[in-house]
Amino acid sequence: MSTTITGTDQANDQWGLVLNEEQRVLFMEVIEESLRLQHRSHFFNWLQRGFQCLMAHEVVIVGVRGTERPSYDYEYLTSSRYFGDTQFDQVLHEADGLVSQAFEQWSRLGIPVFYHTEIPSQQNSHFAIEQIEAERMTASELKRFVVHGFGNEHSRIATLVMFGRLSSPINAQTAHLLELLMPHLHCAIEKVTANKCPSVLSTPARNGRVKPLSKRELEVLEWLQAGKTNWEIGSIMEISPLTIKNHVQNILRKMDVENRGQAASKALKMGLIARKQ
């Protein structure tokens, strides 16, 4: 997949950019699905379906800021085993974090900004590219990434998003897709947060960071809330009771609770799961 930028041709492409038939169908499906999002547990699944086809990535960092607080609250979701809490803290370090600096750059430019180790820095009216040192990118485990946002200091809710370990090409078409997707992504984030708590997708840890729950763990939580035993959940999910026990232990640790009942109750209050009828 080429990442070559063709000079001024790319800068002028914005006037001729159109989605092909497959992209149009996917785009409409993504919008339609976003209207059905009700809980934080839905958000990750939404990003992994049609959205992934339009903006292929492995790591997402989301920042949310409301008028009642001056700073952004950040969380991450990842399908990569290489990106975790250590990298999350590193790239968001206030002084020299790579993603923190990228978000600041976006706030100045207001257009999608790609970060790459080989493509020279450049800017046009549609998107920008920042070339950074290979060592910094390697340490971040993001490979290459893009940032964009929605809203400003006057908005009731403003959002910032970083898509890392990006597989989509770095070009005007990808920037155009991100600009089309961003308003719907912003509305989806606003909808699932409902401005009720700083957490976007998961649960706060003791240090204020968030320990994201996996898709499996959220599914286990839903069955815990329904009162199912490990054996029953294992039968439903077609995995062993021992694996379910391990999932439960991870859930208790991440949610900072002592038992299954507390986990289910806390998840319901935070909107991570819906009450089963």
RODO-2510 file (C-alpha; in nm, 4 decimals, decimal comma):
residues 277
     n   res          X          Y          Z
     1     m     0,0000     0,0000     0,0000
     2     s     0,1660     0,3201    -0,1149
     3     t     0,2136     0,6211     0,1108
     4     t     0,3723     0,8426    -0,1507
     5     i     0,2586     1,2029    -0,1640
     6     t     0,2553     1,3552    -0,5099
     7     g     0,3159     1,7211    -0,4272
     8     t     0,0631     1,9816    -0,5301
     9     d    -0,1576     1,7189    -0,6947
    10     q    -0,2498     1,5919    -0,3487
    11     a    -0,3238     1,9434    -0,2265
    12     n    -0,5693     1,9961    -0,5101
    13     d    -0,7262     1,6493    -0,4839
    14     q    -0,9765     1,7726    -0,2254
    15     w    -1,1834     1,9298    -0,5022
    16     g    -1,2151     1,6014    -0,6869
    17     l    -1,2368     1,3594    -0,3958
    18     v    -1,5360     1,1287    -0,4122
    19     l    -1,6120     0,8012    -0,2381
    20     n    -1,6359     0,4948    -0,4564
    21     e    -1,9477     0,2801    -0,4455
    22     e    -1,8138     0,0442    -0,1794
    23     q    -1,7020     0,3328     0,0406
    24     r    -2,0386     0,5050     0,0068
    25     v    -2,2212     0,1910     0,1179
    26     l    -1,9857     0,1410     0,4125
    27     f    -2,0078     0,5074     0,5091
    28     m    -2,3870     0,4981     0,5217
    29     e    -2,3759     0,1747     0,7250
    30     v    -2,1348     0,3346     0,9728
    31     i    -2,3639     0,6374     1,0145
    32     e    -2,6700     0,4187     1,0572
    33     e    -2,4984     0,2010     1,3168
    34     s    -2,3818     0,5075     1,5087
    35     l    -2,7453     0,6076     1,5619
    36     r    -2,8054     0,2816     1,7494
    37     l    -2,5184     0,3211     1,9964
    38     q    -2,6505     0,3411     2,3501
    39     h    -2,3758     0,2151     2,5786
    40     r    -1,9996     0,2237     2,6038
    41     s    -1,9902    -0,1488     2,5347
    42     h    -2,1228    -0,0813     2,1837
    43     f    -1,8541     0,1684     2,0901
    44     f    -1,5608    -0,0681     2,0391
    45     n    -1,7733    -0,3077     1,8339
    46     w    -1,8837    -0,0196     1,6116
    47     l    -1,5223     0,0765     1,5412
    48     q    -1,4362    -0,2812     1,4492
    49     r    -1,6987    -0,3269     1,1795
    50     g    -1,7581    -0,0988     0,8804
    51     f    -1,5613     0,1826     1,0417
    52     q    -1,2513    -0,0374     1,0348
    53     c    -1,2941    -0,0891     0,6614
    54     l    -1,2892     0,2851     0,6050
    55     m    -1,0162     0,3717     0,8569
    56     a    -0,8020     0,0640     0,9220
    57     h    -0,6255     0,0879     1,2594
    58     e    -0,5314    -0,1093     1,5711
    59     v    -0,5187     0,1599     1,8413
    60     v    -0,7592     0,4419     1,9246
    61     i    -0,7043     0,7170     2,1790
    62     v    -1,0057     0,9355     2,2545
    63     g    -0,9995     1,2647     2,4430
    64     v    -1,3174     1,4275     2,5749
    65     r    -1,3537     1,7725     2,7288
    66     g    -1,6689     1,9355     2,8596
    67     t    -1,7292     2,2983     2,9521
    68     e    -1,7130     2,2069     3,3215
    69     r    -1,3465     2,1006     3,3017
    70     p    -1,0581     2,2719     3,1213
    71     s    -0,8598     1,9618     3,0269
    72     y    -0,9286     1,6502     2,8219
    73     d    -0,9880     1,3069     2,9740
    74     y    -0,8197     1,0363     2,7663
    75     e    -0,8823     0,6682     2,7147
    76     y    -0,7620     0,4090     2,4703
    77     l    -0,8847     0,0972     2,2945
    78     t    -0,6535    -0,1451     2,1242
    79     s    -0,6585    -0,4718     1,9352
    80     s    -0,2777    -0,4813     1,9401
    81     r    -0,0799    -0,6674     2,2045
    82     y     0,2027    -0,4164     2,1609
    83     f     0,0162    -0,1128     2,2920
    84     g    -0,0879    -0,0983     2,6575
    85     d    -0,0854     0,1146     2,9700
    86     t     0,2889     0,1868     2,9509
    87     q     0,2693     0,3210     2,5963
    88     f    -0,0552     0,5059     2,6734
    89     d     0,1060     0,6959     2,9613
    90     q     0,4156     0,7639     2,7531
    91     v     0,2460     0,9090     2,4444
    92     l     0,0194     1,1298     2,6572
    93     h     0,2948     1,2635     2,8820
    94     e     0,2166     1,6326     2,9311
    95     a     0,5688     1,7548     2,8585
    96     d     0,6893     1,5454     2,5664
    97     g     0,4252     1,2842     2,4839
    98     l     0,4052     1,2190     2,1114
    99     v     0,0253     1,2109     2,0944
   100     s    -0,0087     1,5072     2,3306
   101     q     0,2066     1,7110     2,0946
   102     a     0,0081     1,5811     1,7972
   103     f    -0,3187     1,6948     1,9557
   104     e    -0,1673     2,0369     2,0182
   105     q    -0,0634     2,0547     1,6534
   106     w    -0,4159     1,9651     1,5451
   107     s    -0,5586     2,2400     1,7671
   108     r    -0,3453     2,4888     1,5737
   109     l    -0,4210     2,3540     1,2251
   110     g    -0,7728     2,2131     1,2548
   111     i    -0,7149     1,9536     0,9802
   112     p    -0,6173     1,5829     0,9917
   113     v    -0,2489     1,5481     1,0781
   114     f    -0,0597     1,2306     0,9845
   115     y     0,2584     1,1257     1,1650
   116     h     0,5172     0,9195     0,9774
   117     t     0,8882     0,8458     0,9959
   118     e     0,9707     0,8591     0,6229
   119     i     0,7401     1,1063     0,4498
   120     p     0,8704     1,4672     0,4715
   121     s     0,6672     1,7182     0,6720
   122     q     0,4225     1,9126     0,4567
   123     q     0,0930     2,0949     0,4800
   124     n    -0,1889     2,1904     0,2469
   125     s    -0,5429     2,3079     0,2963
   126     h    -0,6774     1,9547     0,3343
   127     f    -0,4316     1,7715     0,5607
   128     a    -0,0798     1,7839     0,7017
   129     i     0,2054     1,5397     0,7545
   130     e     0,4596     1,5555     1,0337
   131     q     0,7794     1,3555     0,9986
   132     i     0,9215     1,2379     1,3308
   133     e     1,2223     1,0397     1,4462
   134     a     1,1987     0,6652     1,3972
   135     e     1,3082     0,6061     1,7569
   136     r     1,0156     0,8018     1,8984
   137     m     0,7655     0,6245     1,6774
   138     t     0,9105     0,2834     1,7598
   139     a     0,8920     0,3558     2,1320
   140     s     0,5286     0,4610     2,0989
   141     e     0,4293     0,1325     1,9276
   142     l     0,1969     0,3362     1,7045
   143     k     0,3891     0,2725     1,3780
   144     r     0,2144     0,5628     1,2069
   145     f    -0,0961     0,7508     1,3088
   146     v    -0,3403     1,0303     1,2359
   147     v    -0,5135     1,2780     1,4677
   148     h    -0,8268     1,4836     1,4220
   149     g    -1,0850     1,6468     1,6438
   150     f    -1,4196     1,8181     1,6705
   151     g    -1,5141     2,1281     1,8669
   152     n    -1,3166     2,3973     2,0480
   153     e    -1,3008     2,5755     2,3822
   154     h    -1,6544     2,7091     2,3310
   155     s    -1,8125     2,3702     2,2560
   156     r    -2,0244     2,1940     2,5175
   157     i    -1,8245     1,8789     2,4423
   158     a    -1,5054     1,8688     2,2372
   159     t    -1,3391     1,5481     2,1220
   160     l    -0,9930     1,4464     2,0009
   161     v    -0,9175     1,1143     1,8326
   162     m    -0,5951     0,9374     1,7379
   163     f    -0,5951     0,6322     1,5111
   164     g    -0,2663     0,4453     1,5555
   165     r    -0,0963     0,1514     1,3838
   166     l    -0,2753     0,2923     1,0819
   167     s    -0,3081     0,0684     0,7760
   168     s    -0,5015     0,3135     0,5600
   169     p    -0,2787     0,5056     0,3156
   170     i    -0,1488     0,8490     0,4065
   171     n    -0,3088     1,0606     0,1368
   172     a    -0,5845     1,3087     0,0642
   173     q    -0,8459     1,0341     0,0301
   174     t    -0,7862     0,9035     0,3831
   175     a    -0,7906     1,2596     0,5179
   176     h    -1,1181     1,3189     0,3353
   177     l    -1,2687     1,0030     0,4852
   178     l    -1,1610     1,1080     0,8338
   179     e    -1,3161     1,4516     0,7910
   180     l    -1,6415     1,2873     0,6810
   181     l    -1,6361     1,0411     0,9705
   182     m    -1,5339     1,2826     1,2463
   183     p    -1,8720     1,4515     1,3084
   184     h    -2,0385     1,1110     1,3432
   185     l    -1,7574     0,9838     1,5634
   186     h    -1,7956     1,2936     1,7816
   187     c    -2,1721     1,2401     1,8120
   188     a    -2,1191     0,8718     1,8954
   189     i    -1,8734     0,9610     2,1728
   190     e    -2,1073     1,2283     2,3065
   191     k    -2,3980     0,9867     2,2988
   192     v    -2,2295     0,7071     2,4935
   193     t    -2,0762     0,9411     2,7494
   194     a    -2,3872     1,1583     2,7890
   195     n    -2,1503     1,3926     2,9748
   196     k    -2,2157     1,1957     3,2954
   197     c    -1,8623     1,0910     3,3750
   198     p    -1,5165     1,1414     3,2263
   199     s    -1,4894     0,7766     3,1214
   200     v    -1,5644     0,7201     2,7538
   201     l    -1,5458     0,3471     2,7117
   202     s    -1,4374     0,1763     3,0266
   203     t    -1,3660     0,2076     3,3968
   204     p    -1,1380     0,4386     3,5961
   205     a    -0,8444     0,2909     3,7815
   206     r    -0,7089     0,4195     4,1115
   207     n    -0,4698     0,6610     3,9429
   208     g    -0,7437     0,8153     3,7300
   209     r    -0,6398     0,6292     3,4163
   210     v    -0,8727     0,3833     3,2528
   211     k    -0,8258     0,0092     3,2313
   212     p    -1,0143    -0,0835     2,9142
   213     l    -1,2273    -0,3961     2,9210
   214     s    -1,2011    -0,6313     2,6274
   215     k    -1,4988    -0,7365     2,4168
   216     r    -1,4943    -1,0761     2,5920
   217     e    -1,4833    -0,9175     2,9361
   218     l    -1,7797    -0,6934     2,8569
   219     e    -1,9746    -0,9982     2,7398
   220     v    -1,8872    -1,1842     3,0611
   221     l    -1,9984    -0,8785     3,2614
   222     e    -2,3375    -0,8861     3,0916
   223     w    -2,3875    -1,2496     3,1943
   224     l    -2,2646    -1,1775     3,5474
   225     q    -2,5310    -0,9101     3,5700
   226     a    -2,7862    -1,1736     3,4636
   227     g    -2,6774    -1,3934     3,7547
   228     k    -2,5102    -1,6677     3,5522
   229     t    -2,2433    -1,8943     3,7018
   230     n    -1,9013    -1,9492     3,5441
   231     w    -2,0178    -2,2855     3,4117
   232     e    -2,3328    -2,1341     3,2601
   233     i    -2,1413    -1,8445     3,1031
   234     g    -1,8832    -2,0870     2,9636
   235     s    -2,1598    -2,2941     2,8044
   236     i    -2,3232    -1,9866     2,6526
   237     m    -1,9950    -1,8428     2,5199
   238     e    -1,8596    -2,1893     2,4293
   239     i    -1,5392    -2,1518     2,6305
   240     s    -1,4187    -2,3287     2,9444
   241     p    -1,5332    -2,2286     3,2961
   242     l    -1,1655    -2,1822     3,3872
   243     t    -1,1279    -1,9220     3,1116
   244     i    -1,4413    -1,7495     3,2401
   245     k    -1,2901    -1,7483     3,5903
   246     n    -0,9795    -1,5762     3,4521
   247     h    -1,1959    -1,3174     3,2746
   248     v    -1,3841    -1,2508     3,5994
   249     q    -1,0588    -1,1989     3,7916
   250     n    -0,9400    -0,9512     3,5249
   251     i    -1,2717    -0,7675     3,5436
   252     l    -1,2531    -0,7361     3,9243
   253     r    -0,8967    -0,6064     3,9034
   254     k    -0,9672    -0,3543     3,6272
   255     m    -1,2858    -0,2257     3,7903
   256     d    -1,1306    -0,2128     4,1377
   257     v    -1,4126    -0,4118     4,2985
   258     e    -1,4139    -0,7145     4,5294
   259     n    -1,6813    -0,9446     4,3878
   260     r    -1,9017    -1,0257     4,0898
   261     g    -2,2046    -0,8416     4,2256
   262     q    -2,0094    -0,5200     4,2735
   263     a    -1,8679    -0,5504     3,9223
   264     a    -2,2118    -0,5933     3,7663
   265     s    -2,3605    -0,3095     3,9712
   266     k    -2,0766    -0,0711     3,8875
   267     a    -2,0910    -0,1626     3,5179
   268     l    -2,4631    -0,0864     3,5073
   269     k    -2,4193     0,2496     3,6798
   270     m    -2,1438     0,3482     3,4366
   271     g    -2,3384     0,2375     3,1309
   272     l    -2,0837    -0,0274     3,0327
   273     i    -2,3602    -0,2863     2,9994
   274     a    -2,7353    -0,2846     2,9631
   275     r    -2,9663    -0,4560     3,2092
   276     k    -3,0789    -0,7914     3,0703
   277     q    -3,4523    -0,8373     3,0624
***
